[in-house]
Amino acid sequence: MRTYTTVHPRDIFASFPLVVAVFWVPILAIAITGYVPVGDAVRTAVWTTGCLLMSAGCFVNAMRCGRLHCYLTGPFFLAVALVTLGYGLGILPLGKSGWGIIGYTLLAGVVLLTYLPEHFLGRYR
């Protein structure tokens, strides 16, 4: 198990304003629209856009500094964005619990793909 106490200077996570803009704003928007009764069109737009923004942030961060979890979360967020769009447009039949399934999958995936790889393999490639 390797651990690092410092953050690479090119890591997005070294910049609080970038972290807020690229990750915390979309997370907050997804959480709010997950609990507040909004229409499927609004939820689809917010969740798809939020996941795409986080995916782009992860892909950029993986290229900039080699952050290990970004290699995993970038494609994961992209896949969730596509599932969200498909469900919101009625293409993917996930049933009445579809938003919950997507939301819990998103939450579990973020926790597992962010913390476990870096805990066992280190922070950077």
C-alpha positions as CSV (number, residue, x, y, z in Angstrom):
1,M,0.0,0.0,0.0
2,R,1.4,3.4,-1.1
3,T,0.3,6.7,0.3
4,Y,1.2,10.2,-0.6
5,T,0.7,13.3,1.6
6,T,1.3,15.9,-1.1
7,V,-0.8,16.7,-4.1
8,H,0.7,17.0,-7.6
9,P,0.8,20.6,-8.6
10,R,-1.1,19.9,-11.9
11,D,-3.8,17.9,-10.0
12,I,-7.2,19.6,-10.2
13,F,-7.6,18.6,-6.6
14,A,-4.8,21.1,-5.7
15,S,-7.2,23.9,-6.7
16,F,-10.2,24.4,-4.4
17,P,-12.1,26.6,-6.9
18,L,-11.7,24.0,-9.7
19,V,-12.8,21.2,-7.4
20,V,-15.9,23.2,-6.4
21,A,-16.8,24.1,-10.1
22,V,-16.0,20.7,-11.7
23,F,-17.2,18.3,-8.9
24,W,-19.0,19.8,-6.0
25,V,-21.5,22.0,-8.0
26,P,-22.6,19.0,-10.2
27,I,-22.8,16.7,-7.1
28,L,-24.9,19.3,-5.3
29,A,-27.1,19.8,-8.4
30,I,-27.6,16.0,-8.8
31,A,-28.4,15.6,-5.1
32,I,-30.9,18.4,-5.1
33,T,-32.7,17.2,-8.2
34,G,-32.7,13.7,-6.8
35,Y,-34.7,14.8,-3.8
36,V,-36.8,17.8,-5.0
37,P,-39.8,16.8,-7.1
38,V,-38.7,18.0,-10.5
39,G,-39.8,16.6,-13.9
40,D,-37.9,13.9,-15.7
41,A,-36.7,16.4,-18.3
42,V,-35.0,18.6,-15.7
43,R,-33.5,15.7,-13.8
44,T,-32.2,14.2,-17.1
45,A,-30.6,17.5,-18.1
46,V,-29.0,18.1,-14.7
47,W,-27.8,14.6,-14.1
48,T,-26.5,14.1,-17.6
49,T,-24.7,17.5,-17.7
50,G,-23.3,17.0,-14.2
51,C,-21.9,13.5,-15.0
52,L,-20.4,14.8,-18.3
53,L,-18.7,17.7,-16.5
54,M,-17.3,15.4,-13.9
55,S,-16.2,12.9,-16.6
56,A,-14.4,15.7,-18.5
57,G,-12.7,16.9,-15.3
58,C,-11.5,13.3,-14.6
59,F,-10.2,12.8,-18.1
60,V,-8.4,16.1,-18.1
61,N,-6.9,15.4,-14.6
62,A,-5.8,11.9,-15.7
63,M,-3.9,13.4,-18.6
64,R,-2.5,16.4,-16.5
65,C,-1.1,14.6,-13.5
66,G,-1.9,10.8,-13.8
67,R,-4.3,10.7,-10.8
68,L,-5.1,7.0,-10.6
69,H,-8.8,7.2,-9.7
70,C,-9.4,9.6,-12.6
71,Y,-8.6,6.8,-15.1
72,L,-11.5,4.9,-13.6
73,T,-14.0,7.6,-12.7
74,G,-13.8,9.4,-16.0
75,P,-15.2,6.5,-18.0
76,F,-17.6,5.7,-15.1
77,F,-19.1,9.2,-15.1
78,L,-19.4,9.1,-18.9
79,A,-21.3,5.7,-18.7
80,V,-23.6,7.1,-16.0
81,A,-24.3,10.2,-18.2
82,L,-25.3,7.9,-21.1
83,V,-27.5,5.7,-18.9
84,T,-29.1,8.9,-17.4
85,L,-29.8,10.3,-20.8
86,G,-31.1,7.0,-22.1
87,Y,-33.4,6.5,-19.1
88,G,-34.6,10.1,-19.2
89,L,-35.4,9.9,-22.9
90,G,-37.3,6.6,-22.3
91,I,-34.8,4.5,-24.3
92,L,-33.6,2.4,-21.3
93,P,-36.4,0.6,-19.4
94,L,-35.2,0.7,-15.8
95,G,-38.7,0.8,-14.4
96,K,-40.2,3.2,-11.8
97,S,-37.1,3.0,-9.6
98,G,-34.7,4.0,-12.4
99,W,-33.6,7.3,-10.9
100,G,-32.9,5.5,-7.6
101,I,-31.0,2.8,-9.3
102,I,-28.9,5.4,-11.2
103,G,-28.4,7.5,-8.1
104,Y,-27.3,4.6,-5.9
105,T,-25.0,3.3,-8.6
106,L,-23.4,6.7,-9.0
107,L,-22.9,7.0,-5.3
108,A,-21.4,3.5,-4.9
109,G,-19.3,3.8,-8.0
110,V,-17.8,7.1,-6.8
111,V,-16.9,5.8,-3.4
112,L,-15.5,2.5,-4.7
113,L,-13.6,3.9,-7.7
114,T,-12.2,6.9,-5.9
115,Y,-10.9,5.5,-2.7
116,L,-10.1,1.8,-3.1
117,P,-7.7,2.0,-6.0
118,E,-5.7,4.9,-4.5
119,H,-5.7,3.1,-1.1
120,F,-4.1,0.0,-2.5
121,L,-2.1,1.3,-5.5
122,G,-1.2,4.9,-4.6
123,R,-2.4,8.2,-5.8
124,Y,-0.5,8.8,-9.1
125,R,0.6,6.6,-12.0
